[in-house]
Amino acid sequence: MMHGQDLPALLEQVREDFGLDAVSLHAAEPRWYVVASTGRDPPERPYDADVESPAGDSLTLAVRGTP
C-alpha cells in the first residue's frame, strides 16, 4: 500500500499535495484513536475534522483545512 514509505511521511505528502493544515488517520477499534497524524492541530477524532473519508474497513482519514 505505501510502497516503502512510513505512514507519517505518507500523510505529510497528502497534506502537502492538497494544501491542508493537518491530516490524521484513525482506527475505530474499540473506539476512535489516532494511528498517525501530521500538520498543525490534527483532528483527534474524525468528527473533529473539516472532512473525513473512509480509508479501509476500520480506518478513517480526517483532515483540517481547505485546499
All heavy atoms as TSV, in Angstrom:
chain	resi	resn	atom	element	x	y	z
A	1	MET	N	N	0.811	-1.190	0.000
A	1	MET	CA	C	0.000	0.000	0.000
A	1	MET	C	C	0.857	1.257	0.000
A	1	MET	O	O	0.608	2.175	-0.755
A	1	MET	CB	C	-0.919	-0.021	1.224
A	1	MET	CG	C	-1.711	1.247	1.405
A	1	MET	SD	S	-2.750	1.104	2.865
A	1	MET	CE	C	-2.472	2.694	3.588
A	2	MET	N	N	1.853	1.330	0.853
A	2	MET	CA	C	2.631	2.558	0.979
A	2	MET	C	C	3.924	2.517	0.186
A	2	MET	O	O	4.659	3.484	0.172
A	2	MET	CB	C	2.915	2.836	2.453
A	2	MET	CG	C	1.650	3.077	3.238
A	2	MET	SD	S	1.906	3.584	4.941
A	2	MET	CE	C	3.161	2.535	5.531
A	3	HIS	N	N	4.216	1.410	-0.441
A	3	HIS	CA	C	5.402	1.286	-1.289
A	3	HIS	C	C	6.683	1.720	-0.572
A	3	HIS	O	O	7.471	2.512	-1.092
A	3	HIS	CB	C	5.230	2.070	-2.584
A	3	HIS	CG	C	4.027	1.642	-3.360
A	3	HIS	ND1	N	3.965	0.450	-4.026
A	3	HIS	CD2	C	2.827	2.234	-3.546
A	3	HIS	CE1	C	2.793	0.334	-4.603
A	3	HIS	NE2	N	2.085	1.389	-4.323
A	4	GLY	N	N	6.862	1.246	0.668
A	4	GLY	CA	C	8.100	1.516	1.383
A	4	GLY	C	C	8.100	2.796	2.200
A	4	GLY	O	O	9.038	3.050	2.929
A	5	GLN	N	N	7.078	3.652	2.084
A	5	GLN	CA	C	7.026	4.876	2.884
A	5	GLN	C	C	6.472	4.563	4.267
A	5	GLN	O	O	5.658	3.667	4.433
A	5	GLN	CB	C	6.105	5.910	2.247
A	5	GLN	CG	C	6.626	6.529	1.008
A	5	GLN	CD	C	5.742	7.697	0.565
A	5	GLN	OE1	O	4.712	7.955	1.147
A	5	GLN	NE2	N	6.169	8.377	-0.464
A	6	ASP	N	N	6.925	5.335	5.252
A	6	ASP	CA	C	6.302	5.173	6.556
A	6	ASP	C	C	5.016	5.992	6.578
A	6	ASP	O	O	4.839	6.942	5.817
A	6	ASP	CB	C	7.258	5.540	7.686
A	6	ASP	CG	C	7.647	6.993	7.715
A	6	ASP	OD1	O	7.683	7.645	6.653
A	6	ASP	OD2	O	7.924	7.486	8.809
A	7	LEU	N	N	4.098	5.642	7.449
A	7	LEU	CA	C	2.778	6.245	7.467
A	7	LEU	C	C	2.799	7.754	7.714
A	7	LEU	O	O	2.124	8.493	6.990
A	7	LEU	CB	C	1.906	5.528	8.498
A	7	LEU	CG	C	0.424	5.806	8.470
A	7	LEU	CD1	C	-0.162	5.675	7.080
A	7	LEU	CD2	C	-0.280	4.881	9.433
A	8	PRO	N	N	3.541	8.277	8.692
A	8	PRO	CA	C	3.584	9.734	8.857
A	8	PRO	C	C	4.075	10.467	7.597
A	8	PRO	O	O	3.544	11.521	7.255
A	8	PRO	CB	C	4.531	9.940	10.033
A	8	PRO	CG	C	4.413	8.682	10.825
A	8	PRO	CD	C	4.252	7.602	9.781
A	9	ALA	N	N	5.046	9.910	6.912
A	9	ALA	CA	C	5.547	10.535	5.681
A	9	ALA	C	C	4.479	10.526	4.587
A	9	ALA	O	O	4.335	11.501	3.842
A	9	ALA	CB	C	6.807	9.835	5.193
A	10	LEU	N	N	3.721	9.453	4.500
A	10	LEU	CA	C	2.648	9.372	3.517
A	10	LEU	C	C	1.560	10.403	3.824
A	10	LEU	O	O	1.092	11.107	2.923
A	10	LEU	CB	C	2.047	7.968	3.503
A	10	LEU	CG	C	0.920	7.730	2.513
A	10	LEU	CD1	C	1.408	7.917	1.085
A	10	LEU	CD2	C	0.335	6.359	2.711
A	11	LEU	N	N	1.175	10.541	5.089
A	11	LEU	CA	C	0.179	11.538	5.469
A	11	LEU	C	C	0.693	12.955	5.213
A	11	LEU	O	O	-0.068	13.829	4.787
A	11	LEU	CB	C	-0.218	11.373	6.932
A	11	LEU	CG	C	-0.975	10.091	7.274
A	11	LEU	CD1	C	-1.274	10.050	8.765
A	11	LEU	CD2	C	-2.237	9.945	6.461
A	12	GLU	N	N	1.969	13.198	5.465
A	12	GLU	CA	C	2.553	14.511	5.192
A	12	GLU	C	C	2.498	14.816	3.695
A	12	GLU	O	O	2.220	15.953	3.296
A	12	GLU	CB	C	3.991	14.579	5.701
A	12	GLU	CG	C	4.691	15.887	5.417
A	12	GLU	CD	C	4.046	17.120	6.062
A	12	GLU	OE1	O	3.242	16.988	6.997
A	12	GLU	OE2	O	4.362	18.235	5.606
A	13	GLN	N	N	2.733	13.819	2.874
A	13	GLN	CA	C	2.658	14.015	1.428
A	13	GLN	C	C	1.233	14.374	1.004
A	13	GLN	O	O	1.024	15.266	0.190
A	13	GLN	CB	C	3.127	12.757	0.688
A	13	GLN	CG	C	3.273	12.954	-0.795
A	13	GLN	CD	C	4.368	13.950	-1.134
A	13	GLN	OE1	O	5.481	13.842	-0.648
A	13	GLN	NE2	N	4.045	14.933	-1.958
A	14	VAL	N	N	0.245	13.696	1.580
A	14	VAL	CA	C	-1.162	14.017	1.299
A	14	VAL	C	C	-1.459	15.443	1.733
A	14	VAL	O	O	-2.084	16.218	0.999
A	14	VAL	CB	C	-2.098	13.016	2.016
A	14	VAL	CG1	C	-3.545	13.485	1.974
A	14	VAL	CG2	C	-1.967	11.630	1.408
A	15	ARG	N	N	-1.007	15.823	2.933
A	15	ARG	CA	C	-1.232	17.174	3.448
A	15	ARG	C	C	-0.656	18.230	2.511
A	15	ARG	O	O	-1.316	19.193	2.150
A	15	ARG	CB	C	-0.628	17.320	4.846
A	15	ARG	CG	C	-1.024	18.617	5.547
A	15	ARG	CD	C	-0.247	18.819	6.825
A	15	ARG	NE	N	1.156	19.134	6.576
A	15	ARG	CZ	C	1.598	20.309	6.129
A	15	ARG	NH1	N	0.756	21.294	5.883
A	15	ARG	NH2	N	2.881	20.514	5.928
A	16	GLU	N	N	0.585	18.024	2.091
A	16	GLU	CA	C	1.247	18.974	1.197
A	16	GLU	C	C	0.582	19.015	-0.179
A	16	GLU	O	O	0.351	20.090	-0.721
A	16	GLU	CB	C	2.722	18.614	1.050
A	16	GLU	CG	C	3.537	18.891	2.282
A	16	GLU	CD	C	4.991	18.480	2.115
A	16	GLU	OE1	O	5.387	18.028	1.020
A	16	GLU	OE2	O	5.735	18.611	3.102
A	17	ASP	N	N	0.289	17.845	-0.740
A	17	ASP	CA	C	-0.291	17.777	-2.087
A	17	ASP	C	C	-1.629	18.492	-2.179
A	17	ASP	O	O	-1.947	19.090	-3.207
A	17	ASP	CB	C	-0.460	16.327	-2.538
A	17	ASP	CG	C	0.859	15.657	-2.882
A	17	ASP	OD1	O	1.901	16.347	-2.938
A	17	ASP	OD2	O	0.844	14.424	-3.089
A	18	PHE	N	N	-2.423	18.429	-1.110
A	18	PHE	CA	C	-3.753	19.032	-1.141
A	18	PHE	C	C	-3.823	20.369	-0.405
A	18	PHE	O	O	-4.896	20.949	-0.270
A	18	PHE	CB	C	-4.787	18.056	-0.573
A	18	PHE	CG	C	-5.030	16.880	-1.486
A	18	PHE	CD1	C	-4.370	15.684	-1.273
A	18	PHE	CD2	C	-5.882	16.994	-2.572
A	18	PHE	CE1	C	-4.573	14.607	-2.116
A	18	PHE	CE2	C	-6.094	15.924	-3.428
A	18	PHE	CZ	C	-5.432	14.727	-3.196
A	19	GLY	N	N	-2.687	20.866	0.081
A	19	GLY	CA	C	-2.650	22.160	0.739
A	19	GLY	C	C	-3.458	22.218	2.024
A	19	GLY	O	O	-4.111	23.222	2.299
A	20	LEU	N	N	-3.431	21.155	2.803
A	20	LEU	CA	C	-4.214	21.058	4.031
A	20	LEU	C	C	-3.405	21.508	5.237
A	20	LEU	O	O	-2.178	21.521	5.205
A	20	LEU	CB	C	-4.681	19.612	4.231
A	20	LEU	CG	C	-5.526	19.055	3.081
A	20	LEU	CD1	C	-5.629	17.545	3.192
A	20	LEU	CD2	C	-6.896	19.708	3.063
A	21	ASP	N	N	-4.105	21.857	6.308
A	21	ASP	CA	C	-3.436	22.233	7.553
A	21	ASP	C	C	-2.964	21.008	8.330
A	21	ASP	O	O	-1.886	21.016	8.925
A	21	ASP	CB	C	-4.370	23.055	8.449
A	21	ASP	CG	C	-4.740	24.384	7.826
A	21	ASP	OD1	O	-3.924	24.949	7.079
A	21	ASP	OD2	O	-5.861	24.856	8.101
A	22	ALA	N	N	-3.789	19.966	8.363
A	22	ALA	CA	C	-3.463	18.770	9.147
A	22	ALA	C	C	-4.205	17.560	8.594
A	22	ALA	O	O	-5.283	17.696	8.008
A	22	ALA	CB	C	-3.833	18.983	10.608
A	23	VAL	N	N	-3.616	16.396	8.802
A	23	VAL	CA	C	-4.207	15.130	8.367
A	23	VAL	C	C	-3.964	14.106	9.464
A	23	VAL	O	O	-2.874	14.039	10.032
A	23	VAL	CB	C	-3.555	14.620	7.054
A	23	VAL	CG1	C	-4.113	13.269	6.651
A	23	VAL	CG2	C	-3.722	15.626	5.941
A	24	SER	N	N	-4.983	13.307	9.759
A	24	SER	CA	C	-4.787	12.203	10.694
A	24	SER	C	C	-5.543	10.980	10.202
A	24	SER	O	O	-6.543	11.086	9.502
A	24	SER	CB	C	-5.207	12.581	12.119
A	24	SER	OG	O	-6.518	13.060	12.159
A	25	LEU	N	N	-5.017	9.828	10.557
A	25	LEU	CA	C	-5.624	8.551	10.218
A	25	LEU	C	C	-6.103	7.929	11.517
A	25	LEU	O	O	-5.335	7.839	12.479
A	25	LEU	CB	C	-4.615	7.642	9.520
A	25	LEU	CG	C	-5.155	6.311	9.026
A	25	LEU	CD1	C	-6.153	6.527	7.889
A	25	LEU	CD2	C	-4.017	5.418	8.562
A	26	HIS	N	N	-7.373	7.517	11.543
A	26	HIS	CA	C	-7.988	6.988	12.756
A	26	HIS	C	C	-8.437	5.552	12.553
A	26	HIS	O	O	-8.862	5.176	11.468
A	26	HIS	CB	C	-9.221	7.823	13.128
A	26	HIS	CG	C	-8.909	9.252	13.362
A	26	HIS	ND1	N	-8.675	9.766	14.595
A	26	HIS	CD2	C	-8.766	10.285	12.499
A	26	HIS	CE1	C	-8.413	11.053	14.501
A	26	HIS	NE2	N	-8.452	11.391	13.227
A	27	ALA	N	N	-8.358	4.787	13.629
A	27	ALA	CA	C	-8.906	3.435	13.659
A	27	ALA	C	C	-10.061	3.432	14.654
A	27	ALA	O	O	-10.073	4.220	15.600
A	27	ALA	CB	C	-7.841	2.427	14.071
A	28	ALA	N	N	-11.007	2.534	14.469
A	28	ALA	CA	C	-12.229	2.544	15.263
A	28	ALA	C	C	-12.362	1.369	16.215
A	28	ALA	O	O	-13.460	1.044	16.629
A	28	ALA	CB	C	-13.434	2.588	14.335
A	29	GLU	N	N	-11.300	0.727	16.574
A	29	GLU	CA	C	-11.392	-0.450	17.434
A	29	GLU	C	C	-10.657	-0.226	18.739
A	29	GLU	O	O	-9.463	0.041	18.697
A	29	GLU	CB	C	-10.786	-1.658	16.728
A	29	GLU	CG	C	-11.422	-1.981	15.405
A	29	GLU	CD	C	-12.619	-2.892	15.524
A	29	GLU	OE1	O	-12.710	-3.625	16.524
A	29	GLU	OE2	O	-13.462	-2.867	14.638
A	30	PRO	N	N	-11.181	-0.297	19.890
A	30	PRO	CA	C	-12.613	-0.397	20.223
A	30	PRO	C	C	-13.298	0.961	20.187
A	30	PRO	O	O	-14.506	1.050	20.154
A	30	PRO	CB	C	-12.619	-0.951	21.633
A	30	PRO	CG	C	-11.353	-0.420	22.236
A	30	PRO	CD	C	-10.360	-0.357	21.094
A	31	ARG	N	N	-12.527	2.051	20.193
A	31	ARG	CA	C	-13.070	3.397	19.998
A	31	ARG	C	C	-12.073	4.160	19.141
A	31	ARG	O	O	-10.956	3.710	18.916
A	31	ARG	CB	C	-13.312	4.100	21.333
A	31	ARG	CG	C	-12.061	4.224	22.162
A	31	ARG	CD	C	-12.362	4.801	23.521
A	31	ARG	NE	N	-11.160	4.679	24.326
A	31	ARG	CZ	C	-10.819	5.496	25.272
A	31	ARG	NH1	N	-11.589	6.492	25.582
A	31	ARG	NH2	N	-9.718	5.316	25.945
A	32	TRP	N	N	-12.432	5.338	18.660
A	32	TRP	CA	C	-11.545	6.084	17.775
A	32	TRP	C	C	-10.220	6.410	18.448
A	32	TRP	O	O	-10.188	6.849	19.577
A	32	TRP	CB	C	-12.189	7.398	17.333
A	32	TRP	CG	C	-13.330	7.224	16.400
A	32	TRP	CD1	C	-14.624	7.513	16.654
A	32	TRP	CD2	C	-13.283	6.708	15.071
A	32	TRP	NE1	N	-15.400	7.218	15.563
A	32	TRP	CE2	C	-14.601	6.723	14.574
A	32	TRP	CE3	C	-12.271	6.238	14.254
A	32	TRP	CZ2	C	-14.913	6.283	13.287
A	32	TRP	CZ3	C	-12.579	5.795	12.989
A	32	TRP	CH2	C	-13.895	5.828	12.522
A	33	TYR	N	N	-9.132	6.164	17.733
A	33	TYR	CA	C	-7.806	6.593	18.175
A	33	TYR	C	C	-6.971	6.946	16.956
A	33	TYR	O	O	-7.229	6.476	15.850
A	33	TYR	CB	C	-7.119	5.531	19.042
A	33	TYR	CG	C	-6.742	4.267	18.319
A	33	TYR	CD1	C	-5.482	4.119	17.754
A	33	TYR	CD2	C	-7.642	3.210	18.208
A	33	TYR	CE1	C	-5.129	2.952	17.087
A	33	TYR	CE2	C	-7.297	2.044	17.555
A	33	TYR	CZ	C	-6.043	1.927	16.997
A	33	TYR	OH	O	-5.696	0.780	16.340
A	34	VAL	N	N	-5.987	7.823	17.154
A	34	VAL	CA	C	-5.129	8.280	16.071
A	34	VAL	C	C	-4.037	7.241	15.816
A	34	VAL	O	O	-3.287	6.884	16.725
A	34	VAL	CB	C	-4.498	9.649	16.402
A	34	VAL	CG1	C	-3.515	10.069	15.322
A	34	VAL	CG2	C	-5.581	10.700	16.594
A	35	VAL	N	N	-3.953	6.777	14.591
A	35	VAL	CA	C	-2.911	5.844	14.170
A	35	VAL	C	C	-1.653	6.629	13.822
A	35	VAL	O	O	-0.554	6.267	14.214
A	35	VAL	CB	C	-3.379	5.001	12.968
A	35	VAL	CG1	C	-2.263	4.115	12.455
A	35	VAL	CG2	C	-4.611	4.190	13.328
A	36	ALA	N	N	-1.830	7.735	13.087
A	36	ALA	CA	C	-0.728	8.618	12.701
A	36	ALA	C	C	-1.325	9.964	12.299
A	36	ALA	O	O	-2.487	10.037	11.895
A	36	ALA	CB	C	0.056	8.021	11.544
A	37	SER	N	N	-0.509	11.013	12.421
A	37	SER	CA	C	-1.002	12.336	12.044
A	37	SER	C	C	0.161	13.239	11.663
A	37	SER	O	O	1.321	12.934	11.950
A	37	SER	CB	C	-1.794	12.962	13.190
A	37	SER	OG	O	-0.971	13.175	14.311
A	38	THR	N	N	-0.180	14.354	11.031
A	38	THR	CA	C	0.804	15.345	10.647
A	38	THR	C	C	0.121	16.703	10.525
A	38	THR	O	O	-1.094	16.781	10.365
A	38	THR	CB	C	1.484	14.970	9.318
A	38	THR	OG1	O	2.550	15.865	9.061
A	38	THR	CG2	C	0.521	14.994	8.158
A	39	GLY	N	N	0.906	17.761	10.635
A	39	GLY	CA	C	0.381	19.106	10.476
A	39	GLY	C	C	0.062	19.774	11.800
A	39	GLY	O	O	0.290	19.220	12.872
A	40	ARG	N	N	-0.478	20.983	11.678
A	40	ARG	CA	C	-0.803	21.807	12.837
A	40	ARG	C	C	-2.193	21.451	13.342
A	40	ARG	O	O	-3.175	21.557	12.630
A	40	ARG	CB	C	-0.754	23.284	12.422
A	40	ARG	CG	C	-1.046	24.270	13.505
A	40	ARG	CD	C	-0.878	25.719	13.046
A	40	ARG	NE	N	-1.170	25.962	11.638
A	40	ARG	CZ	C	-2.365	26.336	11.175
A	40	ARG	NH1	N	-3.375	26.509	11.974
A	40	ARG	NH2	N	-2.527	26.542	9.875
A	41	ASP	N	N	-2.297	21.014	14.602
A	41	ASP	CA	C	-3.561	20.699	15.262
A	41	ASP	C	C	-4.374	19.644	14.503
A	41	ASP	O	O	-5.510	19.899	14.090
A	41	ASP	CB	C	-4.371	21.986	15.449
A	41	ASP	CG	C	-5.538	21.810	16.396
A	41	ASP	OD1	O	-5.477	20.923	17.277
A	41	ASP	OD2	O	-6.516	22.555	16.256
A	42	PRO	N	N	-3.818	18.450	14.311
A	42	PRO	CA	C	-4.553	17.414	13.584
A	42	PRO	C	C	-5.804	16.975	14.351
A	42	PRO	O	O	-5.825	17.019	15.585
A	42	PRO	CB	C	-3.551	16.270	13.456
A	42	PRO	CG	C	-2.559	16.500	14.532
A	42	PRO	CD	C	-2.511	17.973	14.772
A	43	PRO	N	N	-6.849	16.562	13.651
A	43	PRO	CA	C	-8.074	16.111	14.298
A	43	PRO	C	C	-7.804	14.909	15.212
A	43	PRO	O	O	-7.122	13.968	14.817
A	43	PRO	CB	C	-8.981	15.702	13.142
A	43	PRO	CG	C	-8.437	16.397	11.948
A	43	PRO	CD	C	-6.971	16.522	12.189
A	44	GLU	N	N	-8.341	14.971	16.425
A	44	GLU	CA	C	-8.175	13.863	17.363
A	44	GLU	C	C	-9.232	12.789	17.170
A	44	GLU	O	O	-9.052	11.662	17.598
A	44	GLU	CB	C	-8.201	14.384	18.790
A	44	GLU	CG	C	-6.997	15.262	19.100
A	44	GLU	CD	C	-6.986	15.734	20.535
A	44	GLU	OE1	O	-7.606	15.086	21.403
A	44	GLU	OE2	O	-6.346	16.759	20.792
A	45	ARG	N	N	-10.344	13.151	16.533
A	45	ARG	CA	C	-11.412	12.215	16.195
A	45	ARG	C	C	-11.941	12.609	14.817
A	45	ARG	O	O	-11.877	13.774	14.445
A	45	ARG	CB	C	-12.527	12.283	17.236
A	45	ARG	CG	C	-12.106	11.739	18.595
A	45	ARG	CD	C	-13.116	12.060	19.681
A	45	ARG	NE	N	-13.322	13.498	19.877
A	45	ARG	CZ	C	-12.523	14.296	20.597
A	45	ARG	NH1	N	-11.454	13.804	21.165
A	45	ARG	NH2	N	-12.800	15.581	20.723
A	46	PRO	N	N	-12.483	11.677	14.060
A	46	PRO	CA	C	-12.972	12.014	12.721
A	46	PRO	C	C	-13.986	13.146	12.721
A	46	PRO	O	O	-13.960	14.010	11.844
A	46	PRO	CB	C	-13.595	10.709	12.226
A	46	PRO	CG	C	-12.843	9.654	12.948
A	46	PRO	CD	C	-12.563	10.230	14.313
A	47	TYR	N	N	-14.868	13.194	13.704
A	47	TYR	CA	C	-15.896	14.241	13.712
A	47	TYR	C	C	-15.346	15.607	14.106
A	47	TYR	O	O	-16.070	16.604	14.055
A	47	TYR	CB	C	-17.092	13.852	14.583
A	47	TYR	CG	C	-16.762	13.325	15.949
A	47	TYR	CD1	C	-16.521	14.191	17.010
A	47	TYR	CD2	C	-16.698	11.955	16.177
A	47	TYR	CE1	C	-16.216	13.708	18.270
A	47	TYR	CE2	C	-16.397	11.469	17.438
A	47	TYR	CZ	C	-16.170	12.340	18.479
A	47	TYR	OH	O	-15.862	11.851	19.721
A	48	ASP	N	N	-14.068	15.707	14.471
A	48	ASP	CA	C	-13.412	16.997	14.713
A	48	ASP	C	C	-12.855	17.596	13.423
A	48	ASP	O	O	-12.386	18.728	13.419
A	48	ASP	CB	C	-12.242	16.847	15.697
A	48	ASP	CG	C	-12.692	16.468	17.091
A	48	ASP	OD1	O	-13.841	16.778	17.456
A	48	ASP	OD2	O	-11.881	15.866	17.819
A	49	ALA	N	N	-12.895	16.845	12.339
A	49	ALA	CA	C	-12.276	17.248	11.069
A	49	ALA	C	C	-13.207	18.104	10.222
A	49	ALA	O	O	-14.426	18.095	10.405
A	49	ALA	CB	C	-11.888	16.004	10.279
A	50	ASP	N	N	-12.620	18.838	9.277
A	50	ASP	CA	C	-13.411	19.549	8.273
A	50	ASP	C	C	-13.986	18.561	7.262
A	50	ASP	O	O	-15.096	18.731	6.777
A	50	ASP	CB	C	-12.555	20.589	7.543
A	50	ASP	CG	C	-12.110	21.706	8.459
A	50	ASP	OD1	O	-12.854	22.055	9.399
A	50	ASP	OD2	O	-11.002	22.238	8.236
A	51	VAL	N	N	-13.196	17.540	6.949
A	51	VAL	CA	C	-13.615	16.493	6.014
A	51	VAL	C	C	-13.099	15.169	6.541
A	51	VAL	O	O	-11.966	15.078	7.014
A	51	VAL	CB	C	-13.034	16.736	4.593
A	51	VAL	CG1	C	-13.386	15.598	3.658
A	51	VAL	CG2	C	-13.521	18.059	4.030
A	52	GLU	N	N	-13.932	14.133	6.456
A	52	GLU	CA	C	-13.489	12.784	6.794
A	52	GLU	C	C	-13.889	11.839	5.678
A	52	GLU	O	O	-14.866	12.084	4.974
A	52	GLU	CB	C	-14.080	12.327	8.130
A	52	GLU	CG	C	-15.593	12.263	8.153
A	52	GLU	CD	C	-16.124	11.803	9.486
A	52	GLU	OE1	O	-16.137	10.587	9.721
A	52	GLU	OE2	O	-16.538	12.672	10.260
A	53	SER	N	N	-13.091	10.795	5.509
A	53	SER	CA	C	-13.340	9.853	4.434
A	53	SER	C	C	-12.904	8.454	4.864
A	53	SER	O	O	-11.838	8.305	5.470
A	53	SER	CB	C	-12.561	10.276	3.193
A	53	SER	OG	O	-12.741	9.346	2.164
A	54	PRO	N	N	-13.692	7.430	4.553
A	54	PRO	CA	C	-13.268	6.066	4.846
A	54	PRO	C	C	-11.954	5.761	4.134
A	54	PRO	O	O	-11.740	6.190	3.006
A	54	PRO	CB	C	-14.393	5.198	4.294
A	54	PRO	CG	C	-15.559	6.097	4.133
A	54	PRO	CD	C	-15.000	7.465	3.901
A	55	ALA	N	N	-11.084	5.028	4.823
A	55	ALA	CA	C	-9.790	4.660	4.244
A	55	ALA	C	C	-9.539	3.167	4.425
A	55	ALA	O	O	-8.422	2.740	4.632
A	55	ALA	CB	C	-8.683	5.480	4.892
A	56	GLY	N	N	-10.599	2.388	4.391
A	56	GLY	CA	C	-10.498	0.957	4.597
A	56	GLY	C	C	-11.637	0.499	5.486
A	56	GLY	O	O	-12.524	1.275	5.848
A	57	ASP	N	N	-11.614	-0.768	5.861
A	57	ASP	CA	C	-12.705	-1.329	6.655
A	57	ASP	C	C	-12.868	-0.671	8.015
A	57	ASP	O	O	-13.971	-0.433	8.467
A	57	ASP	CB	C	-12.502	-2.831	6.841
A	57	ASP	CG	C	-12.689	-3.588	5.534
A	57	ASP	OD1	O	-13.375	-3.064	4.632
A	57	ASP	OD2	O	-12.150	-4.698	5.426
A	58	SER	N	N	-11.778	-0.355	8.691
A	58	SER	CA	C	-11.884	0.223	10.035
A	58	SER	C	C	-11.048	1.490	10.191
A	58	SER	O	O	-10.764	1.909	11.304
A	58	SER	CB	C	-11.480	-0.809	11.086
A	58	SER	OG	O	-10.119	-1.149	10.925
A	59	LEU	N	N	-10.662	2.107	9.077
A	59	LEU	CA	C	-9.845	3.319	9.123
A	59	LEU	C	C	-10.591	4.501	8.510
A	59	LEU	O	O	-11.371	4.335	7.580
A	59	LEU	CB	C	-8.534	3.110	8.360
A	59	LEU	CG	C	-7.588	2.060	8.902
A	59	LEU	CD1	C	-6.429	1.856	7.927
A	59	LEU	CD2	C	-7.076	2.452	10.263
A	60	THR	N	N	-10.317	5.689	9.046
A	60	THR	CA	C	-10.888	6.922	8.526
A	60	THR	C	C	-9.802	7.974	8.418
A	60	THR	O	O	-9.017	8.153	9.353
A	60	THR	CB	C	-12.020	7.432	9.442
A	60	THR	OG1	O	-13.062	6.466	9.461
A	60	THR	CG2	C	-12.581	8.746	8.950
A	61	LEU	N	N	-9.757	8.664	7.294
A	61	LEU	CA	C	-8.836	9.774	7.086
A	61	LEU	C	C	-9.582	11.054	7.438
A	61	LEU	O	O	-10.686	11.294	6.953
A	61	LEU	CB	C	-8.385	9.812	5.624
A	61	LEU	CG	C	-7.281	10.794	5.283
A	61	LEU	CD1	C	-5.969	10.366	5.956
A	61	LEU	CD2	C	-7.110	10.885	3.791
A	62	ALA	N	N	-8.995	11.857	8.325
A	62	ALA	CA	C	-9.621	13.099	8.770
A	62	ALA	C	C	-8.679	14.254	8.478
A	62	ALA	O	O	-7.493	14.167	8.757
A	62	ALA	CB	C	-9.912	13.021	10.264
A	63	VAL	N	N	-9.230	15.335	7.887
A	63	VAL	CA	C	-8.373	16.460	7.511
A	63	VAL	C	C	-8.938	17.774	8.031
A	63	VAL	O	O	-10.147	17.919	8.225
A	63	VAL	CB	C	-8.183	16.534	5.974
A	63	VAL	CG1	C	-7.624	15.237	5.432
A	63	VAL	CG2	C	-9.466	16.903	5.260
A	64	ARG	N	N	-8.023	18.726	8.235
A	64	ARG	CA	C	-8.381	20.104	8.572
A	64	ARG	C	C	-7.799	21.011	7.511
A	64	ARG	O	O	-6.681	20.805	7.048
A	64	ARG	CB	C	-7.812	20.494	9.929
A	64	ARG	CG	C	-8.601	19.974	11.067
A	64	ARG	CD	C	-8.476	20.872	12.287
A	64	ARG	NE	N	-9.393	20.421	13.303
A	64	ARG	CZ	C	-9.027	19.992	14.492
A	64	ARG	NH1	N	-7.772	20.001	14.843
A	64	ARG	NH2	N	-9.931	19.572	15.342
A	65	GLY	N	N	-8.575	22.044	7.161
A	65	GLY	CA	C	-8.122	22.988	6.155
A	65	GLY	C	C	-8.815	22.728	4.833
A	65	GLY	O	O	-9.451	21.709	4.635
A	66	THR	N	N	-8.675	23.693	3.941
A	66	THR	CA	C	-9.243	23.543	2.606
A	66	THR	C	C	-8.159	23.810	1.576
A	66	THR	O	O	-7.316	24.686	1.787
A	66	THR	CB	C	-10.406	24.529	2.389
A	66	THR	OG1	O	-9.949	25.840	2.647
A	66	THR	CG2	C	-11.584	24.218	3.289
A	67	PRO	N	N	-8.160	23.029	0.536
A	67	PRO	CA	C	-7.114	23.233	-0.495
A	67	PRO	C	C	-7.302	24.522	-1.258
A	67	PRO	O	O	-8.365	25.071	-1.304
A	67	PRO	CB	C	-7.283	22.020	-1.409
A	67	PRO	CG	C	-8.599	21.425	-1.100
A	67	PRO	CD	C	-9.009	21.934	0.249
